[in-house]
Amino acid sequence: MTTILDGKQTAKEVRARVKEGCAAFLERTGRAPGLAVVLVGDDPASAIYTRNKAKAAAKCGMYDVHHRLDAATPEAEVLDLVAQLNEDPGVDGILVQLPLPSHIDPDKIIAAIAPEKDADGFHPINVGRLWIGHAAPVACTPLGITTILDRYEIDVKGMNAVIIGRSNIVGKPMAALLIRRHATVTICHSRTKDLAGVIRGADLVVAAIGRAKFVTADMVKEGAVVIDVGINRLEDGTLAGDVDFEPVAERAGAITPVPGGVGPMTIATLLANVLELAEARGA
Protein backbone atom coordinates (compact mmCIF):
# COMPACT_ATOMS: atom_id res chain seq x y z
CA MET A 1 0.00 0.00 0.00
CA THR A 2 1.25 3.47 -0.89
CA THR A 3 2.10 5.77 2.00
CA ILE A 4 0.73 9.30 1.63
CA LEU A 5 3.32 11.63 3.12
CA ASP A 6 1.25 14.15 5.07
CA GLY A 7 3.03 17.50 4.99
CA LYS A 8 0.15 19.27 6.68
CA GLN A 9 0.39 17.14 9.80
CA THR A 10 4.19 17.20 9.74
CA ALA A 11 4.13 21.01 9.54
CA LYS A 12 1.73 21.13 12.48
CA GLU A 13 4.19 19.13 14.55
CA VAL A 14 7.10 21.36 13.52
CA ARG A 15 5.16 24.51 14.44
CA ALA A 16 4.30 23.00 17.82
CA ARG A 17 8.00 22.39 18.52
CA VAL A 18 8.85 25.92 17.38
CA LYS A 19 6.18 27.35 19.67
CA GLU A 20 7.66 25.49 22.63
CA GLY A 21 11.13 26.65 21.64
CA CYS A 22 10.02 30.29 21.35
CA ALA A 23 8.44 30.18 24.81
CA ALA A 24 11.64 28.74 26.29
CA PHE A 25 13.73 31.36 24.48
CA LEU A 26 11.52 34.16 25.78
CA GLU A 27 11.78 32.86 29.34
CA ARG A 28 15.56 32.54 29.07
CA THR A 29 16.36 35.83 27.32
CA GLY A 30 13.40 38.11 28.04
CA ARG A 31 12.60 38.57 24.36
CA ALA A 32 10.89 36.61 21.58
CA PRO A 33 12.78 35.43 18.49
CA GLY A 34 12.36 38.08 15.78
CA LEU A 35 11.55 37.68 12.09
CA ALA A 36 11.69 40.58 9.63
CA VAL A 37 9.91 40.14 6.29
CA VAL A 38 10.54 42.57 3.43
CA LEU A 39 8.07 42.71 0.54
CA VAL A 40 8.78 45.00 -2.39
CA GLY A 41 5.88 45.58 -4.78
CA ASP A 42 2.32 44.36 -4.96
CA ASP A 43 2.56 40.85 -6.39
CA PRO A 44 -0.65 39.18 -5.08
CA ALA A 45 0.90 35.76 -4.48
CA SER A 46 3.84 37.26 -2.61
CA ALA A 47 1.50 39.41 -0.51
CA ILE A 48 -0.54 36.38 0.53
CA TYR A 49 2.58 34.36 1.23
CA THR A 50 4.21 37.01 3.41
CA ARG A 51 0.95 37.59 5.26
CA ASN A 52 0.73 33.86 6.00
CA LYS A 53 4.31 33.91 7.26
CA ALA A 54 3.51 36.77 9.62
CA LYS A 55 0.44 34.98 10.98
CA ALA A 56 2.35 31.75 11.50
CA ALA A 57 5.17 33.58 13.28
CA ALA A 58 2.73 35.29 15.63
CA LYS A 59 1.00 32.01 16.47
CA CYS A 60 4.38 30.53 17.42
CA GLY A 61 5.17 33.43 19.72
CA MET A 62 7.67 35.19 17.49
CA TYR A 63 8.13 38.91 17.17
CA ASP A 64 7.31 39.75 13.57
CA VAL A 65 7.99 42.99 11.71
CA HIS A 66 6.70 43.39 8.18
CA HIS A 67 8.17 45.96 5.77
CA ARG A 68 6.10 46.51 2.64
CA LEU A 69 7.75 48.79 0.09
CA ASP A 70 6.40 50.30 -3.11
CA ALA A 71 7.35 48.53 -6.35
CA ALA A 72 9.27 51.62 -7.48
CA THR A 73 11.48 51.67 -4.38
CA PRO A 74 15.11 52.13 -5.48
CA GLU A 75 17.50 49.25 -4.94
CA ALA A 76 19.60 51.43 -2.66
CA GLU A 77 16.68 51.93 -0.28
CA VAL A 78 16.10 48.19 -0.05
CA LEU A 79 19.79 47.70 0.70
CA ASP A 80 19.60 50.39 3.39
CA LEU A 81 16.65 48.63 5.01
CA VAL A 82 18.49 45.31 5.00
CA ALA A 83 21.49 47.02 6.63
CA GLN A 84 19.24 48.42 9.36
CA LEU A 85 17.73 44.98 10.01
CA ASN A 86 21.21 43.46 10.18
CA GLU A 87 21.99 45.84 13.05
CA ASP A 88 18.63 45.45 14.83
CA PRO A 89 19.23 43.31 17.96
CA GLY A 90 15.58 42.25 18.02
CA VAL A 91 15.72 40.68 14.57
CA ASP A 92 17.13 37.16 14.33
CA GLY A 93 15.99 36.25 10.84
CA ILE A 94 15.57 38.36 7.69
CA LEU A 95 13.55 37.28 4.69
CA VAL A 96 13.29 39.33 1.50
CA GLN A 97 10.39 37.98 -0.50
CA LEU A 98 11.17 36.92 -4.07
CA PRO A 99 10.62 37.75 -6.86
CA LEU A 100 11.73 41.36 -6.67
CA PRO A 101 10.88 44.10 -9.19
CA SER A 102 13.06 43.94 -12.32
CA HIS A 103 15.19 46.95 -11.39
CA ILE A 104 16.41 45.27 -8.19
CA ASP A 105 19.16 42.64 -8.34
CA PRO A 106 18.06 39.76 -6.07
CA ASP A 107 21.61 38.42 -5.77
CA LYS A 108 22.81 41.77 -4.44
CA ILE A 109 19.97 41.92 -1.89
CA ILE A 110 20.50 38.37 -0.70
CA ALA A 111 24.25 38.92 -0.34
CA ALA A 112 23.56 42.02 1.77
CA ILE A 113 21.72 40.00 4.44
CA ALA A 114 23.98 39.06 7.35
CA PRO A 115 24.65 35.30 7.01
CA GLU A 116 23.76 34.81 10.67
CA LYS A 117 20.31 36.33 9.98
CA ASP A 118 19.64 34.53 6.69
CA ALA A 119 16.25 32.93 7.37
CA ASP A 120 15.90 31.58 3.82
CA GLY A 121 19.32 29.98 3.60
CA PHE A 122 20.06 31.74 0.30
CA HIS A 123 23.19 33.72 1.26
CA PRO A 124 26.26 32.54 -0.72
CA ILE A 125 28.19 31.89 2.49
CA ASN A 126 25.43 29.65 3.83
CA VAL A 127 25.08 27.87 0.49
CA GLY A 128 28.80 27.16 0.64
CA ARG A 129 28.54 25.90 4.21
CA LEU A 130 25.74 23.56 3.18
CA TRP A 131 27.79 22.05 0.37
CA ILE A 132 30.88 21.44 2.51
CA GLY A 133 28.81 19.90 5.29
CA HIS A 134 28.96 22.70 7.86
CA ALA A 135 26.04 23.94 9.96
CA ALA A 136 24.03 26.66 8.22
CA PRO A 137 20.44 27.74 7.66
CA VAL A 138 19.02 25.71 4.78
CA ALA A 139 16.50 26.74 2.10
CA CYS A 140 13.06 26.10 3.55
CA THR A 141 11.50 23.82 0.94
CA PRO A 142 14.37 21.28 0.77
CA LEU A 143 14.62 21.33 4.56
CA GLY A 144 10.88 20.70 4.73
CA ILE A 145 11.27 17.70 2.42
CA THR A 146 13.96 16.14 4.59
CA THR A 147 11.77 16.76 7.63
CA ILE A 148 8.96 14.79 5.97
CA LEU A 149 11.38 11.99 5.09
CA ASP A 150 12.52 11.86 8.72
CA ARG A 151 8.97 11.79 10.07
CA TYR A 152 8.17 8.77 7.95
CA GLU A 153 11.55 7.16 8.67
CA ILE A 154 12.58 7.08 5.02
CA ASP A 155 16.33 6.49 4.93
CA VAL A 156 17.77 7.68 1.61
CA LYS A 157 21.20 6.17 2.22
CA GLY A 158 22.26 4.36 -0.94
CA MET A 159 19.19 5.40 -2.91
CA ASN A 160 19.37 6.66 -6.47
CA ALA A 161 17.76 10.08 -6.11
CA VAL A 162 16.64 12.09 -9.12
CA ILE A 163 15.81 15.78 -8.74
CA ILE A 164 13.90 17.35 -11.62
CA GLY A 165 14.81 21.04 -11.57
CA ARG A 166 18.05 22.86 -10.79
CA SER A 167 16.89 26.06 -9.09
CA ASN A 168 18.84 27.69 -6.29
CA ILE A 169 15.70 27.56 -4.15
CA VAL A 170 14.91 23.83 -4.41
CA GLY A 171 16.95 21.69 -6.78
CA LYS A 172 20.51 22.55 -5.81
CA PRO A 173 20.08 22.68 -2.00
CA MET A 174 17.98 19.51 -2.19
CA ALA A 175 20.89 17.79 -3.91
CA ALA A 176 23.28 18.94 -1.19
CA LEU A 177 21.02 17.64 1.58
CA LEU A 178 20.55 14.26 -0.10
CA ILE A 179 24.28 13.90 -0.72
CA ARG A 180 24.89 14.58 2.97
CA ARG A 181 22.48 11.71 3.66
CA HIS A 182 24.52 9.41 1.39
CA ALA A 183 22.12 9.22 -1.54
CA THR A 184 23.45 9.07 -5.10
CA VAL A 185 22.04 12.20 -6.69
CA THR A 186 21.24 13.16 -10.27
CA ILE A 187 19.91 16.63 -11.10
CA CYS A 188 17.82 16.75 -14.27
CA HIS A 189 16.75 19.78 -16.27
CA SER A 190 15.39 20.87 -19.66
CA ARG A 191 18.49 19.64 -21.50
CA THR A 192 18.71 16.22 -19.86
CA LYS A 193 18.76 13.44 -22.45
CA ASP A 194 16.20 10.65 -21.98
CA LEU A 195 14.69 12.33 -18.92
CA ALA A 196 11.99 9.67 -18.57
CA GLY A 197 14.63 6.94 -18.59
CA VAL A 198 16.65 8.69 -15.90
CA ILE A 199 13.57 9.06 -13.71
CA ARG A 200 12.69 5.36 -14.14
CA GLY A 201 15.97 4.44 -12.46
CA ALA A 202 15.21 6.49 -9.35
CA ASP A 203 14.40 5.17 -5.89
CA LEU A 204 13.55 8.75 -4.90
CA VAL A 205 12.09 11.38 -7.24
CA VAL A 206 11.86 15.08 -6.33
CA ALA A 207 9.84 17.00 -8.93
CA ALA A 208 10.31 20.78 -8.86
CA ILE A 209 9.84 22.22 -12.35
CA GLY A 210 6.45 23.94 -12.29
CA ARG A 211 4.82 21.84 -15.02
CA ALA A 212 1.48 20.32 -14.08
CA LYS A 213 1.36 16.51 -14.05
CA PHE A 214 4.69 16.26 -15.86
CA VAL A 215 5.79 13.08 -14.09
CA THR A 216 3.55 10.24 -15.25
CA ALA A 217 3.19 6.70 -13.96
CA ASP A 218 5.25 5.17 -16.78
CA MET A 219 8.24 7.24 -15.59
CA VAL A 220 8.18 5.94 -12.02
CA LYS A 221 9.77 2.78 -10.67
CA GLU A 222 7.51 0.48 -8.65
CA GLY A 223 7.87 1.37 -4.96
CA ALA A 224 9.75 4.63 -5.49
CA VAL A 225 9.42 7.57 -3.10
CA VAL A 226 7.94 10.54 -4.97
CA ILE A 227 8.16 14.09 -3.64
CA ASP A 228 6.08 16.66 -5.52
CA VAL A 229 7.15 20.27 -5.01
CA GLY A 230 5.05 21.77 -7.79
CA ILE A 231 1.92 23.86 -7.26
CA ASN A 232 0.16 24.57 -10.55
CA ARG A 233 -3.24 26.16 -11.12
CA LEU A 234 -5.27 24.26 -13.72
CA GLU A 235 -7.84 25.81 -16.07
CA ASP A 236 -10.70 24.67 -13.83
CA GLY A 237 -9.13 26.49 -10.87
CA THR A 238 -7.94 23.37 -9.06
CA LEU A 239 -4.37 22.76 -7.96
CA ALA A 240 -2.08 20.09 -9.33
CA GLY A 241 1.51 19.23 -8.68
CA ASP A 242 4.29 18.35 -11.09
CA VAL A 243 3.30 14.70 -10.64
CA ASP A 244 0.20 13.05 -12.09
CA PHE A 245 -0.86 12.04 -8.60
CA GLU A 246 -3.49 9.30 -8.89
CA PRO A 247 -1.77 6.98 -11.40
CA VAL A 248 1.69 7.60 -9.91
CA ALA A 249 0.38 6.87 -6.42
CA GLU A 250 -0.61 3.40 -7.62
CA ARG A 251 3.05 2.63 -8.37
CA ALA A 252 4.89 4.64 -5.71
CA GLY A 253 5.80 3.31 -2.31
CA ALA A 254 5.31 6.78 -0.82
CA ILE A 255 4.17 10.09 -2.28
CA THR A 256 3.38 13.65 -1.23
CA PRO A 257 -0.01 15.04 -2.29
CA VAL A 258 -0.73 18.50 -3.72
CA PRO A 259 -2.03 20.33 -1.82
CA GLY A 260 -1.09 19.12 1.65
CA GLY A 261 2.37 17.76 0.95
CA VAL A 262 5.51 19.87 0.64
CA GLY A 263 3.70 23.22 0.58
CA PRO A 264 2.79 23.47 4.28
CA MET A 265 6.37 22.64 5.25
CA THR A 266 7.91 25.76 3.74
CA ILE A 267 6.60 28.21 6.33
CA ALA A 268 7.03 25.70 9.17
CA THR A 269 10.71 25.21 8.37
CA LEU A 270 11.18 28.97 7.95
CA LEU A 271 10.02 29.40 11.54
CA ALA A 272 12.32 26.58 12.65
CA ASN A 273 15.20 28.37 10.90
CA VAL A 274 14.44 31.64 12.69
CA LEU A 275 14.33 29.93 16.09
CA GLU A 276 17.65 28.24 15.36
CA LEU A 277 19.19 31.56 14.31
CA ALA A 278 17.86 33.19 17.50
CA GLU A 279 19.33 30.46 19.67
CA ALA A 280 22.67 30.78 17.90
CA ARG A 281 22.70 34.55 18.52
CA GLY A 282 21.49 34.23 22.12
CA ALA A 283 20.12 37.25 23.96
HELIX and SHEET records of a PDB file:
HELIX    1   1 GLY A    7  THR A   29  1                                  23    
HELIX    2   2 PRO A   44  LYS A   59  1                                  16    
HELIX    3   3 GLU A   75  GLU A   87  1                                  13    
HELIX    4   4 PRO A  106  ALA A  112  1                                   7    
HELIX    5   5 PRO A  115  LYS A  117  5                                   3    
HELIX    6   6 PRO A  124  TRP A  131  1                                   8    
HELIX    7   7 CYS A  140  ARG A  151  1                                  12    
HELIX    8   8 GLY A  171  ARG A  180  1                                  10    
HELIX    9   9 LEU A  195  ARG A  200  1                                   6    
HELIX   10  10 ALA A  217  MET A  219  5                                   3    
HELIX   11  11 PHE A  245  ARG A  251  1                                   7    
HELIX   12  12 GLY A  263  ARG A  281  1                                  19    
SHEET    1   A 6 THR A   3  ILE A   4  0                                        
SHEET    2   A 6 ALA A 254  ILE A 255  1                                        
SHEET    3   A 6 VAL A 225  ASP A 228  1                                        
SHEET    4   A 6 LEU A 204  ALA A 207  1                                        
SHEET    5   A 6 ASN A 160  ILE A 164  1                                        
SHEET    6   A 6 THR A 184  CYS A 188  1                                        
SHEET    1   B 3 TYR A  63  LEU A  69  0                                        
SHEET    2   B 3 GLY A  34  VAL A  40  1                                        
SHEET    3   B 3 GLY A  93  VAL A  96  1                                        
SHEET    1   C 2 ASN A 232  ARG A 233  0                                        
SHEET    2   C 2 LEU A 239  ALA A 240 -1                                        
END                                                                             
